Amino acid sequence: MPDMERLRVLHRQGERVEAPARSKYGMRARLRGVQRPGWYWLQSSFLLIGVAAVPQGPGTRVAFTGGVRLPTRAALIPLGVRREGSRSVKRLATLL
């Protein structure tokens, strides 16, 4: 969901995570995945989100990916990932 408005962790058991997501246009997805120290990977039938972070010098290096999955194809379509990624990094930078 390149227009993701909200993602909230609903359930966590060990390293397993379940999080519903909603777009600003009302689309919904239930993401399930794994969270381990320094990274997490969440996916639904149609979405995929991955984030990793490691300390680097006085700061933190962050990497992320995501996109739309097509269940009938072995493909990930990174709709809006670059645009939304840039926005997310700018918002994060304002918090620091």
MIDOSE-1310 file (N, C-alpha, C; in nm, 2 decimals, decimal comma, always signed):
residues 96
mpdm	+0,08/-0,12/+0,00/+0,00/+0,00/+0,00/+0,09/+0,12/+0,00; +0,11/+0,18/-0,11/+0,20/+0,30/-0,11/+0,13/+0,42/-0,04; +0,00/+0,41/-0,01/-0,07/+0,51/+0,06/-0,10/+0,47/+0,20; -0,02/+0,38/+0,26/-0,04/+0,33/+0,39/-0,05/+0,44/+0,50
erlr	-0,16/+0,44/+0,57/-0,19/+0,54/+0,67/-0,16/+0,49/+0,81; -0,18/+0,36/+0,83/-0,17/+0,31/+0,97/-0,13/+0,16/+0,96; -0,04/+0,12/+1,05/+0,00/-0,01/+1,07/+0,02/-0,03/+1,22; -0,05/-0,12/+1,28/-0,05/-0,14/+1,43/-0,02/-0,28/+1,46
vlhr	+0,07/-0,31/+1,55/+0,10/-0,45/+1,59/-0,02/-0,49/+1,68; -0,09/-0,60/+1,63/-0,20/-0,65/+1,70/-0,17/-0,76/+1,80; -0,08/-0,85/+1,75/-0,04/-0,97/+1,83/+0,11/-1,00/+1,81; +0,17/-1,04/+1,92/+0,31/-1,08/+1,91/+0,33/-1,20/+2,00
qger	+0,39/-1,30/+1,94/+0,42/-1,42/+2,01/+0,56/-1,47/+1,97; +0,65/-1,45/+2,06/+0,79/-1,48/+2,03/+0,84/-1,38/+1,92; +0,89/-1,43/+1,81/+0,93/-1,35/+1,70/+0,82/-1,33/+1,60; +0,70/-1,40/+1,62/+0,59/-1,38/+1,52/+0,51/-1,26/+1,55
veap	+0,47/-1,19/+1,45/+0,40/-1,06/+1,46/+0,28/-1,06/+1,36; +0,17/-1,01/+1,41/+0,05/-0,99/+1,33/+0,01/-0,84/+1,34; -0,01/-0,77/+1,22/-0,04/-0,63/+1,22/-0,13/-0,60/+1,11; -0,25/-0,54/+1,15/-0,34/-0,49/+1,04/-0,29/-0,36/+0,99
arsk	-0,31/-0,33/+0,86/-0,27/-0,21/+0,80/-0,39/-0,15/+0,73; -0,39/-0,02/+0,71/-0,50/+0,04/+0,64/-0,44/+0,16/+0,56; -0,50/+0,17/+0,44/-0,46/+0,28/+0,35/-0,55/+0,40/+0,37; -0,50/+0,52/+0,33/-0,59/+0,64/+0,34/-0,71/+0,63/+0,26
ygmr	-0,71/+0,54/+0,17/-0,83/+0,52/+0,08/-0,92/+0,40/+0,13; -0,89/+0,35/+0,24/-0,98/+0,24/+0,30/-0,94/+0,10/+0,27; -0,83/+0,08/+0,19/-0,79/-0,06/+0,17/-0,73/-0,12/+0,30; -0,75/-0,25/+0,32/-0,70/-0,31/+0,44/-0,62/-0,43/+0,41
arlr	-0,52/-0,46/+0,50/-0,44/-0,59/+0,48/-0,41/-0,63/+0,62; -0,40/-0,77/+0,64/-0,35/-0,82/+0,76/-0,22/-0,88/+0,74; -0,11/-0,82/+0,79/+0,02/-0,86/+0,77/+0,07/-0,95/+0,88; +0,14/-1,05/+0,84/+0,20/-1,15/+0,93/+0,34/-1,17/+0,90
gvqr	+0,42/-1,19/+1,00/+0,57/-1,20/+0,97/+0,65/-1,23/+1,10; +0,78/-1,19/+1,08/+0,88/-1,22/+1,18/+0,95/-1,09/+1,22; +0,97/-1,07/+1,35/+1,05/-0,96/+1,40/+1,17/-1,02/+1,48; +1,29/-0,98/+1,44/+1,41/-1,02/+1,51/+1,49/-0,90/+1,54
pgwy	+1,59/-0,91/+1,62/+1,67/-0,79/+1,65/+1,73/-0,73/+1,52; +1,70/-0,61/+1,50/+1,75/-0,54/+1,38/+1,67/-0,55/+1,26; +1,57/-0,63/+1,25/+1,49/-0,64/+1,13/+1,35/-0,70/+1,15; +1,27/-0,67/+1,05/+1,14/-0,74/+1,05/+1,09/-0,76/+0,90
wlqs	+1,01/-0,86/+0,88/+0,95/-0,89/+0,75/+0,81/-0,92/+0,77; +0,72/-0,85/+0,70/+0,58/-0,87/+0,71/+0,52/-0,89/+0,58; +0,42/-0,97/+0,56/+0,35/-0,99/+0,43/+0,21/-1,03/+0,45; +0,13/-1,00/+0,35/-0,01/-1,04/+0,34/-0,02/-1,11/+0,21
sfll	-0,14/-1,14/+0,17/-0,16/-1,20/+0,04/-0,12/-1,11/-0,08; -0,12/-0,98/-0,05/-0,09/-0,88/-0,16/+0,02/-0,78/-0,13; +0,06/-0,78/+0,00/+0,16/-0,68/+0,04/+0,28/-0,74/+0,10; +0,40/-0,67/+0,09/+0,52/-0,72/+0,16/+0,59/-0,59/+0,21
igva	+0,64/-0,60/+0,33/+0,72/-0,49/+0,39/+0,84/-0,55/+0,46; +0,96/-0,50/+0,44/+1,08/-0,54/+0,51/+1,16/-0,42/+0,56; +1,21/-0,42/+0,68/+1,29/-0,31/+0,73/+1,40/-0,37/+0,82; +1,52/-0,31/+0,80/+1,64/-0,35/+0,88/+1,71/-0,22/+0,93
avpq	+1,77/-0,23/+1,04/+1,84/-0,12/+1,10/+1,96/-0,17/+1,18; +2,08/-0,10/+1,16/+2,20/-0,13/+1,23/+2,27/+0,00/+1,27; +2,34/-0,01/+1,39/+2,41/+0,11/+1,42/+2,53/+0,14/+1,32; +2,55/+0,26/+1,29/+2,67/+0,29/+1,21/+2,72/+0,43/+1,25
gpgt	+2,84/+0,42/+1,31/+2,90/+0,54/+1,36/+2,81/+0,61/+1,47; +2,79/+0,74/+1,46/+2,70/+0,80/+1,56/+2,56/+0,79/+1,52; +2,52/+0,73/+1,41/+2,38/+0,72/+1,37/+2,34/+0,57/+1,35; +2,24/+0,56/+1,26/+2,18/+0,43/+1,23/+2,16/+0,42/+1,08
rvaf	+2,20/+0,30/+1,02/+2,17/+0,28/+0,88/+2,04/+0,20/+0,88; +1,94/+0,25/+0,79/+1,81/+0,19/+0,78/+1,79/+0,15/+0,63; +1,74/+0,03/+0,61/+1,71/-0,02/+0,48/+1,56/-0,07/+0,48; +1,49/-0,05/+0,38/+1,35/-0,10/+0,37/+1,32/-0,13/+0,23
tggv	+1,22/-0,22/+0,22/+1,16/-0,25/+0,09/+1,01/-0,29/+0,11; +0,94/-0,29/+0,00/+0,80/-0,33/+0,01/+0,74/-0,33/-0,13; +0,62/-0,37/-0,14/+0,56/-0,36/-0,27/+0,43/-0,45/-0,27; +0,38/-0,46/-0,38/+0,25/-0,53/-0,40/+0,29/-0,67/-0,46
rlpt	+0,24/-0,77/-0,40/+0,26/-0,91/-0,44/+0,15/-0,95/-0,53; +0,18/-1,03/-0,64/+0,08/-1,09/-0,72/+0,07/-1,23/-0,70; -0,03/-1,29/-0,64/-0,04/-1,43/-0,60/-0,01/-1,52/-0,71; -0,05/-1,49/-0,83/-0,04/-1,58/-0,95/+0,10/-1,57/-1,01
raal	+0,19/-1,48/-0,97/+0,31/-1,46/-1,03/+0,43/-1,45/-0,93; +0,54/-1,49/-0,97/+0,66/-1,48/-0,88/+0,72/-1,34/-0,90; +0,64/-1,24/-0,86/+0,68/-1,10/-0,88/+0,64/-1,01/-0,76; +0,72/-0,91/-0,74/+0,69/-0,81/-0,65/+0,69/-0,68/-0,72
iplg	+0,59/-0,60/-0,72/+0,58/-0,47/-0,79/+0,60/-0,36/-0,68; +0,71/-0,29/-0,69/+0,74/-0,19/-0,59/+0,66/-0,06/-0,61; +0,53/-0,06/-0,61/+0,45/+0,06/-0,63/+0,47/+0,16/-0,52; +0,52/+0,27/-0,56/+0,54/+0,38/-0,46/+0,64/+0,37/-0,36
vrre	+0,73/+0,26/-0,37/+0,83/+0,24/-0,26/+0,93/+0,35/-0,25; +0,98/+0,40/-0,36/+1,08/+0,50/-0,36/+1,02/+0,63/-0,31; +0,91/+0,67/-0,36/+0,84/+0,80/-0,31/+0,81/+0,79/-0,16; +0,74/+0,68/-0,12/+0,70/+0,67/+0,02/+0,83/+0,65/+0,11
gsrs	+0,93/+0,58/+0,06/+1,05/+0,57/+0,14/+1,12/+0,70/+0,16; +1,12/+0,78/+0,06/+1,18/+0,92/+0,08/+1,10/+1,00/+0,18; +0,97/+0,99/+0,17/+0,89/+1,06/+0,27/+0,91/+1,01/+0,41; +0,92/+0,88/+0,43/+0,94/+0,82/+0,56/+1,07/+0,86/+0,62
vkrl	+1,18/+0,86/+0,54/+1,31/+0,90/+0,59/+1,31/+1,05/+0,63; +1,24/+1,13/+0,55/+1,23/+1,28/+0,59/+1,16/+1,29/+0,72; +1,04/+1,22/+0,74/+0,97/+1,23/+0,86/+1,05/+1,18/+0,98; +1,13/+1,07/+0,96/+1,21/+1,01/+1,06/+1,32/+1,11/+1,10
atll	+1,38/+1,18/+1,00/+1,49/+1,28/+1,03/+1,43/+1,39/+1,11; +1,31/+1,43/+1,09/+1,26/+1,55/+1,17/+1,24/+1,51/+1,32; +1,22/+1,38/+1,34/+1,21/+1,33/+1,48/+1,34/+1,32/+1,56; +1,45/+1,32/+1,49/+1,58/+1,31/+1,55/+1,64/+1,44/+1,60
